[in-house]
């Protein structure tokens, strides 16, 4: 029974992560594209319908892809890194140059933070080892 609860908790965390990714992605995509479609193309035309359908497919696809790496982080119990990776994945998934540039900068800062954290942990362990010796 304990194994089932652990797996069920992981699925609930994964579902929450996907829903957050879907909501954020839908808000950004519709905030950027929907005013253009309504103003210039029109919702009643065939092109407007096609653009809205493809936007919906893009929203779900980017939400799925941006949830893959965070799912691995959730499995390793790294919740903050999971949500940070989700935001970075969404920024990289948008087809906007500024968003992908921000995603690249965030990836570099994140990797730098992980390297500093890892170095701090290892140096602390080495210090404790020589202090106890």
N, C-alpha and C positions, 0 to 999 in steps of 0.2 A: 504494500500500500504506500510506503514511503517513496518508492521509486516512481509510482504513478503521480504522486503529488509534486515531485521534483520536475517531472516531464510536463505536467499540466501547468505549473508555474512558469516554466520556460516558454510554453506556447502562448500563455497569456501575455507575457512580456513581449514576445515577438508580435503578437496581434496589436498591442498598444503601440509598439514601434512602427508598424506598418500603417496604422491609422493616423499617427502623428505625421508620418512622411506623406501620406495621401492628403491630409488636410493642408499642410504647409505648401505642398506642391500645387494643389488645386488653387489655393489662394493666390500664389504668385503667378501661375500660368494664366488664370482667368483675369487677374488684375492687369496683366500686361497685354494679353491678346483680346479679351472680350470687348473692351472699348473700341478697338480697331475694327473688329468684325461687325459690331452693331452700327458704328458710325459710317464706315466706308463701304462695306459689302452688303450689310443687311441680313437679318436673320431669316427672312422669308424666302430668300433666293436659294437655289440649289448649291451654289458655291458656299453660302453661309452655313447651310446644313453640313456640308462636307467638312468645312473648316472646324465647326464645333465638334463633330464626331472625331476627327483626327486629333483635336486638342484633348478630348477625353481619353483617347487611346494613349496619347503622349503622357498625360498625367498619370495614368495607371502604370505605364511602362517605366517611367522615371522613378515612381514611388517603389516599384518592385526592385529595380536595379539598385537604388540608393539604400535599400534595406538589407542587402546581402552581407556586406562587410559588417554593419552594426550587429547583425544576427550572430556573427562569430564572436564579436566582443561581448554580447550578452551571454553567450555560452561560457565565456571565461570570467563572467561576473564583473565586467568593466562597464558599468552603466553610463557614466559620464562620457567615456570615450565612444560608446556606441552612438549616443545622440550627437556628439560632435562629428563623428564620421558620417552620420546620416545627413547633417546639414552640408558638409563638404561634398558628399556624393550628389546631393540635389543641385548644388551650385555648379558642379562639374557637368551635370546632366542637362542643364539648360543650354539652349543654343544661342546664348548671348555672350559676346566676347568679354564684357566686363565681369560677368558672373564667373566665367572660367578662369579669369585672371585672379579674382579674389579667392577662388577655390585653390589655385596653385599656391598662393601666398599662405593660405590657411594650412595647407598640407605641409609646407615647409616649416611653419611655426609649430605645428603639432609634432612633427618629427623631431624638431629641436627640443621641444618640451619633453618628449619621451626619452631622448638621449640624455638630457640633463637629469631627469628623474632616475633613469637607470644608473647613470654614473654616481649620483648621490647615494643610492642604495648600496652599490658595490663599494664605494669608498667608506661608507659608514660601517659595512660589515668588516672590511679590512682593518679599520681603526679599532673596532671592538675586538677583533681577533688578536691584534698586537697588544692591546691594553690588557686583555685577560691573560696573555702569555707572560 
